[in-house]
Amino acid sequence: MDIKVAIFEDNKALRDSLYMLIDGSPGFVCTGCFANCRKVIKDIESSEPDVVLMDIEMPGISGIEAVQLIKKQFPQIQILMQTVFEEDDKIFASVCAGASGYLLKKTPPAKMLDAIKETSEGGAPMTPSVAAKVLQMFQKQGAQVHPEFVDLSEREREVLKHLVTGDSYKMISAACYISIDTVKTHIKSIYHKLHVNSKSEAVAKAIIQKLV
């Protein structure tokens, strides 16, 4: 089954380029291209994507605000942020809003497709430099708070451990001998108990508080 992708990109040339890349690649289909996020909920309802490619610098409603709106209404949809610059505050805000991954717009086409596929399977793709920044920021945040008691079940800790090592939902399913739907149920519970909204947040909190 093809991975359905919706593109939110302010730059028309880049938007058209991404459309041709995604719609012209086996295993992928572009179900919508949008120049702004003013009707983001209606656009998501009409395009029904598995993965959203979101430009962080969108006019009107920003990409970060759009992520929050999408995740509130459609928590199952995975969102991959794109930007030109590695700005610490925006990276942190994107992850906290619920973005699954964060890539630079100069990412080569083949790696972009790999990142979309990884995101659709529950992964959290980031360029190494971005991943390092995210971890540094969460460690800095963690240094300012006291560790809290987190009542995770044994299975939830097992699933969280797999998230920390970077395993996709499919890999966790195989390793734990449970269905992907059950993996998603455990992850939803983990997010609730950790008071987080994204995989990156959960992983950072697990590392900082040594939960696994």
C-alpha contacts under 8 A as a table, 3 or more apart, distances in Angstrom:
res1	aa1	res2	aa2	distance
1	M	27	G	6.90
2	D	26	P	7.80
2	D	27	G	4.46
2	D	28	F	4.85
2	D	29	V	6.16
3	I	27	G	6.16
3	I	28	F	4.75
3	I	29	V	6.13
3	I	49	P	7.89
3	I	50	D	6.34
3	I	51	V	7.56
3	I	117	K	7.41
3	I	120	S	7.28
4	K	28	F	6.19
4	K	29	V	5.08
4	K	30	C	5.86
4	K	31	T	6.08
4	K	48	E	7.46
4	K	49	P	4.78
4	K	50	D	5.16
4	K	51	V	6.49
5	V	22	I	7.74
5	V	28	F	7.33
5	V	29	V	6.18
5	V	30	C	4.82
5	V	31	T	5.82
5	V	32	G	7.21
5	V	49	P	5.02
5	V	50	D	6.04
5	V	51	V	4.99
5	V	52	V	5.69
5	V	53	L	7.19
6	A	30	C	5.87
6	A	31	T	5.53
6	A	32	G	4.72
6	A	33	C	6.00
6	A	34	F	7.95
6	A	44	I	7.71
6	A	47	S	6.66
6	A	48	E	7.97
6	A	49	P	5.62
6	A	51	V	6.59
6	A	52	V	4.91
6	A	53	L	6.24
7	I	15	R	7.12
7	I	18	L	7.76
7	I	19	Y	7.61
7	I	30	C	7.59
7	I	32	G	6.15
7	I	33	C	4.74
7	I	34	F	6.10
7	I	52	V	6.01
7	I	53	L	4.88
7	I	54	M	6.37
8	F	15	R	7.67
8	F	33	C	6.08
8	F	34	F	4.81
8	F	35	A	5.93
8	F	36	N	6.41
8	F	37	C	7.18
8	F	52	V	7.47
8	F	53	L	6.07
8	F	54	M	4.96
8	F	55	D	5.98
8	F	58	M	7.97
9	E	12	K	7.20
9	E	14	L	7.34
9	E	15	R	5.53
9	E	33	C	7.62
9	E	34	F	6.35
9	E	35	A	5.34
9	E	36	N	6.89
9	E	53	L	7.90
9	E	54	M	6.49
9	E	55	D	5.12
9	E	58	M	6.93
10	D	15	R	7.32
10	D	34	F	7.81
10	D	35	A	4.80
10	D	36	N	6.25
10	D	55	D	7.05
10	D	57	E	7.56
10	D	58	M	5.77
10	D	59	P	7.16
11	N	14	L	5.43
11	N	15	R	5.98
11	N	35	A	7.42
12	K	15	R	4.87
12	K	16	D	6.03
12	K	35	A	7.35
13	A	16	D	5.24
13	A	17	S	6.13
14	L	17	S	4.89
14	L	18	L	6.05
15	R	18	L	5.21
15	R	19	Y	6.16
15	R	33	C	7.08
15	R	35	A	7.98
16	D	19	Y	5.02
16	D	20	M	6.26
17	S	20	M	5.27
17	S	21	L	6.20
18	L	21	L	5.01
18	L	22	I	6.03
19	Y	22	I	5.32
19	Y	23	D	5.78
19	Y	24	G	7.93
19	Y	30	C	6.32
19	Y	33	C	7.32
20	M	23	D	5.37
20	M	24	G	5.51
21	L	24	G	5.38
21	L	25	S	6.19
21	L	109	P	7.23
22	I	25	S	5.40
22	I	28	F	5.75
22	I	29	V	6.04
22	I	30	C	6.02
22	I	113	L	7.41
23	D	26	P	7.94
23	D	28	F	6.06
23	D	29	V	4.69
23	D	30	C	5.19
24	G	28	F	7.69
24	G	29	V	7.77
25	S	28	F	5.80
25	S	29	V	7.75
30	C	33	C	7.57
31	T	47	S	5.07
31	T	48	E	7.29
31	T	49	P	6.67
32	G	43	D	7.66
32	G	47	S	5.43
34	F	37	C	7.38
34	F	43	D	7.89
35	A	58	M	7.92
36	N	39	K	7.79
36	N	40	V	7.83
36	N	58	M	5.97
36	N	59	P	6.13
36	N	60	G	7.36
36	N	61	I	7.45
37	C	40	V	4.65
37	C	58	M	7.08
37	C	59	P	7.67
37	C	60	G	7.35
37	C	61	I	5.66
37	C	62	S	7.29
37	C	63	G	7.47
37	C	66	A	6.43
38	R	60	G	6.90
38	R	61	I	6.11
39	K	42	K	5.49
39	K	43	D	5.98
40	V	43	D	4.94
40	V	44	I	6.05
40	V	66	A	6.82
40	V	69	L	7.95
40	V	70	I	7.53
41	I	44	I	5.14
41	I	45	E	6.19
41	I	69	L	7.40
41	I	70	I	6.67
41	I	73	Q	7.82
42	K	45	E	4.99
42	K	46	S	6.14
43	D	46	S	5.18
43	D	47	S	6.07
44	I	47	S	5.19
44	I	48	E	5.53
44	I	49	P	6.84
44	I	70	I	7.86
45	E	48	E	5.44
49	P	52	V	6.55
49	P	77	I	7.11
50	D	77	I	5.50
50	D	78	Q	6.42
50	D	120	S	6.39
51	V	77	I	5.94
51	V	78	Q	4.82
51	V	79	I	5.62
51	V	80	L	7.20
51	V	116	I	6.96
51	V	119	T	7.12
51	V	120	S	6.08
52	V	77	I	7.35
52	V	78	Q	6.31
52	V	79	I	4.69
52	V	80	L	6.04
53	L	79	I	6.13
53	L	80	L	5.01
53	L	81	M	6.00
53	L	82	Q	6.97
54	M	63	G	6.10
54	M	79	I	6.87
54	M	80	L	6.09
54	M	81	M	4.83
54	M	82	Q	5.90
55	D	58	M	6.01
55	D	63	G	5.77
55	D	81	M	5.99
55	D	82	Q	4.89
55	D	83	T	6.04
56	I	62	S	6.42
56	I	63	G	4.22
56	I	64	I	6.19
56	I	81	M	6.31
56	I	82	Q	6.04
56	I	83	T	5.77
57	E	62	S	5.96
57	E	63	G	5.99
57	E	83	T	7.23
58	M	61	I	6.46
58	M	62	S	4.76
58	M	63	G	5.46
59	P	62	S	6.14
61	I	65	E	6.20
61	I	66	A	6.54
62	S	65	E	5.23
62	S	66	A	6.18
63	G	66	A	4.95
63	G	67	V	6.20
63	G	81	M	7.96
64	I	67	V	5.14
64	I	68	Q	6.59
64	I	90	K	7.98
64	I	93	A	6.90
64	I	94	S	5.49
64	I	97	A	6.61
65	E	68	Q	5.24
65	E	69	L	6.43
65	E	97	A	7.78
66	A	69	L	5.07
66	A	70	I	6.08
67	V	70	I	5.14
67	V	71	K	6.02
67	V	79	I	7.29
67	V	94	S	7.53
67	V	97	A	6.10
67	V	98	G	6.55
67	V	99	A	6.65
68	Q	71	K	5.33
68	Q	72	K	6.11
68	Q	97	A	5.22
68	Q	98	G	6.72
69	L	72	K	5.28
69	L	73	Q	6.42
70	I	73	Q	5.34
70	I	74	F	5.49
70	I	75	P	7.13
70	I	77	I	7.74
71	K	74	F	5.03
71	K	75	P	4.38
71	K	76	Q	7.51
71	K	77	I	7.06
71	K	97	A	7.97
71	K	98	G	6.57
72	K	75	P	6.00
74	F	77	I	5.78
75	P	78	Q	7.84
78	Q	99	A	7.12
78	Q	100	S	6.00
78	Q	119	T	6.42
78	Q	120	S	6.50
78	Q	122	G	7.73
79	I	98	G	7.73
79	I	99	A	5.08
79	I	100	S	5.37
79	I	101	G	6.87
79	I	119	T	7.64
80	L	99	A	6.13
80	L	100	S	5.74
80	L	101	G	4.81
80	L	102	Y	5.76
80	L	103	L	7.33
80	L	116	I	7.41
80	L	119	T	7.28
81	M	94	S	7.54
81	M	99	A	6.69
81	M	100	S	7.86
81	M	101	G	6.09
81	M	102	Y	4.63
81	M	103	L	6.12
82	Q	102	Y	6.02
82	Q	103	L	5.08
82	Q	104	L	5.49
82	Q	105	K	5.67
83	T	86	E	7.42
83	T	102	Y	7.94
83	T	103	L	6.71
83	T	104	L	5.11
83	T	105	K	5.51
84	V	104	L	5.59
84	V	105	K	5.54
84	V	106	K	7.41
85	F	104	L	7.05
86	E	91	I	7.16
86	E	104	L	7.63
86	E	130	V	6.83
87	E	90	K	5.51
87	E	91	I	6.12
88	D	91	I	5.18
88	D	92	F	6.17
88	D	133	K	6.87
88	D	134	V	7.81
88	D	137	M	7.86
89	D	92	F	5.17
89	D	93	A	6.10
90	K	93	A	4.95
90	K	94	S	5.95
91	I	94	S	5.20
91	I	95	V	6.30
91	I	102	Y	7.40
91	I	130	V	7.77
91	I	134	V	6.99
92	F	95	V	5.32
92	F	96	C	6.17
92	F	134	V	6.45
92	F	137	M	7.13
93	A	96	C	5.11
93	A	97	A	6.01
94	S	97	A	5.08
94	S	98	G	6.55
94	S	99	A	5.62
95	V	98	G	5.30
95	V	99	A	4.96
95	V	100	S	7.03
95	V	101	G	7.62
95	V	198	S	6.60
95	V	200	S	6.45
95	V	201	E	6.69
96	C	99	A	7.29
96	C	196	V	7.48
96	C	197	N	6.40
96	C	198	S	6.78
96	C	201	E	6.59
97	A	197	N	6.65
97	A	198	S	7.50
98	G	197	N	5.02
98	G	198	S	4.53
98	G	199	K	7.87
99	A	102	Y	7.47
99	A	198	S	6.40
100	S	119	T	6.77
100	S	123	G	7.33
100	S	124	A	5.09
100	S	125	P	7.33
100	S	198	S	6.40
100	S	199	K	6.45
100	S	200	S	6.93
101	G	119	T	7.27
101	G	124	A	4.82
101	G	125	P	4.87
101	G	126	M	5.44
101	G	200	S	7.95
102	Y	125	P	6.72
102	Y	126	M	5.09
102	Y	127	T	7.31
102	Y	130	V	7.20
103	L	107	T	6.90
103	L	125	P	7.58
103	L	126	M	5.63
103	L	127	T	6.01
103	L	130	V	7.71
104	L	107	T	5.63
104	L	127	T	7.57
107	T	111	K	6.50
107	T	112	M	6.16
108	P	111	K	5.42
108	P	112	M	6.16
109	P	112	M	4.94
109	P	113	L	6.34
110	A	113	L	5.28
110	A	114	D	6.32
111	K	114	D	4.89
111	K	115	A	6.05
112	M	115	A	5.06
112	M	116	I	6.28
113	L	116	I	5.09
113	L	117	K	6.22
114	D	117	K	5.14
114	D	118	E	6.06
115	A	118	E	4.99
115	A	119	T	6.00
115	A	125	P	5.69
116	I	119	T	5.07
116	I	120	S	6.20
117	K	120	S	5.13
117	K	121	E	6.41
118	E	121	E	5.19
118	E	122	G	6.52
118	E	123	G	4.97
118	E	124	A	7.11
118	E	125	P	6.80
118	E	168	S	7.33
119	T	122	G	5.19
119	T	123	G	4.65
119	T	124	A	5.87
119	T	125	P	6.66
120	S	123	G	7.10
121	E	168	S	5.75
121	E	169	Y	5.82
121	E	170	K	6.50
122	G	168	S	4.97
122	G	169	Y	5.03
122	G	170	K	7.74
123	G	166	G	6.91
123	G	167	D	6.80
123	G	168	S	4.80
123	G	169	Y	7.22
124	A	166	G	7.49
124	A	199	K	6.97
124	A	200	S	6.98
126	M	130	V	6.02
126	M	131	A	5.63
127	T	130	V	5.29
127	T	131	A	6.19
128	P	131	A	5.08
128	P	132	A	6.19
129	S	132	A	5.23
129	S	133	K	6.39
130	V	133	K	5.08
130	V	134	V	6.24
131	A	134	V	5.14
131	A	135	L	6.30
132	A	135	L	5.28
132	A	136	Q	6.16
133	K	136	Q	5.09
133	K	137	M	6.12
134	V	137	M	5.18
134	V	138	F	6.24
135	L	138	F	5.20
135	L	139	Q	6.05
135	L	204	A	6.29
136	Q	139	Q	5.11
136	Q	140	K	6.14
137	M	140	K	5.04
137	M	141	Q	6.18
138	F	141	Q	4.89
138	F	142	G	5.87
138	F	201	E	7.92
138	F	204	A	6.08
138	F	205	K	7.47
138	F	208	I	7.77
139	Q	142	G	4.87
139	Q	143	A	6.13
139	Q	204	A	7.52
139	Q	208	I	6.25
140	K	143	A	5.25
140	K	144	Q	6.97
141	Q	144	Q	5.48
141	Q	145	V	7.13
142	G	145	V	5.43
142	G	146	H	7.63
142	G	205	K	7.68
142	G	208	I	6.26
143	A	146	H	7.68
147	P	209	Q	5.91
148	E	209	Q	7.99
150	V	193	K	6.57
150	V	194	L	6.77
151	D	193	K	7.14
152	L	155	R	8.00
152	L	156	E	5.73
152	L	157	R	6.10
152	L	190	I	7.12
152	L	193	K	7.27
153	S	156	E	5.05
153	S	157	R	6.24
154	E	157	R	5.20
154	E	158	E	6.29
155	R	158	E	4.95
155	R	159	V	6.23
155	R	186	H	7.94
156	E	159	V	5.06
156	E	160	L	6.03
156	E	186	H	5.95
156	E	187	I	7.42
156	E	189	S	7.96
156	E	190	I	6.54
157	R	160	L	4.95
157	R	161	K	6.04
157	R	211	L	7.46
157	R	212	V	6.31
158	E	161	K	5.13
158	E	162	H	6.54
158	E	212	V	7.80
159	V	162	H	5.17
159	V	163	L	6.40
159	V	172	I	6.78
159	V	176	C	7.93
159	V	183	V	7.44
159	V	186	H	7.33
159	V	187	I	7.38
160	L	163	L	4.92
160	L	164	V	6.26
160	L	187	I	7.64
160	L	190	I	7.57
160	L	202	A	7.90
160	L	203	V	7.45
160	L	206	A	7.67
160	L	212	V	7.21
161	K	164	V	5.11
161	K	165	T	6.48
161	K	212	V	5.65
162	H	165	T	5.15
162	H	166	G	6.41
162	H	167	D	5.43
162	H	172	I	6.38
163	L	166	G	5.09
163	L	167	D	5.49
163	L	168	S	7.35
163	L	199	K	7.43
163	L	203	V	6.53
164	V	167	D	7.57
164	V	203	V	5.15
164	V	206	A	7.48
164	V	207	I	7.70
167	D	170	K	7.94
167	D	171	M	5.69
167	D	172	I	6.23
168	S	171	M	5.14
168	S	172	I	6.22
169	Y	172	I	5.10
169	Y	173	S	6.06
169	Y	180	I	6.17
169	Y	183	V	6.55
169	Y	184	K	7.51
170	K	173	S	5.07
170	K	174	A	6.38
170	K	180	I	6.27
171	M	174	A	5.20
171	M	175	A	6.13
172	I	175	A	5.08
172	I	176	C	5.94
172	I	180	I	7.92
172	I	183	V	7.09
173	S	176	C	5.44
173	S	177	Y	5.67
173	S	178	I	4.98
173	S	179	S	5.46
173	S	180	I	5.40
173	S	183	V	6.28
174	A	177	Y	5.15
174	A	178	I	6.80
174	A	179	S	7.97
178	I	182	T	6.24
178	I	183	V	6.89
179	S	182	T	5.13
179	S	183	V	6.36
180	I	183	V	4.88
180	I	184	K	6.24
181	D	184	K	5.07
181	D	185	T	6.26
182	T	185	T	4.94
182	T	186	H	6.25
183	V	186	H	5.20
183	V	187	I	6.19
184	K	187	I	5.02
184	K	188	K	6.07
185	T	188	K	5.15
185	T	189	S	6.37
186	H	189	S	5.12
186	H	190	I	6.16
187	I	190	I	4.86
187	I	191	Y	6.14
188	K	191	Y	5.22
188	K	192	H	6.34
189	S	192	H	5.07
189	S	193	K	6.19
190	I	193	K	5.16
190	I	194	L	6.01
190	I	202	A	7.85
191	Y	194	L	5.19
191	Y	195	H	5.79
191	Y	196	V	5.06
191	Y	197	N	6.15
191	Y	198	S	7.28
191	Y	202	A	6.65
192	H	195	H	5.13
192	H	196	V	6.63
193	K	196	V	7.98
194	L	202	A	6.92
194	L	205	K	7.72
196	V	201	E	5.94
196	V	202	A	6.15
197	N	201	E	6.83
197	N	202	A	7.75
198	S	201	E	5.30
198	S	202	A	6.32
199	K	202	A	5.02
199	K	203	V	6.07
200	S	203	V	5.17
200	S	204	A	6.09
201	E	204	A	5.15
201	E	205	K	6.07
202	A	205	K	5.19
202	A	206	A	6.07
203	V	206	A	5.06
203	V	207	I	6.23
204	A	207	I	5.18
204	A	208	I	6.09
205	K	208	I	5.08
205	K	209	Q	5.91
205	K	210	K	7.95
205	K	211	L	7.96
206	A	209	Q	5.41
206	A	210	K	5.47
206	A	211	L	4.84
206	A	212	V	6.46
207	I	210	K	5.00
207	I	211	L	6.77
207	I	212	V	7.54
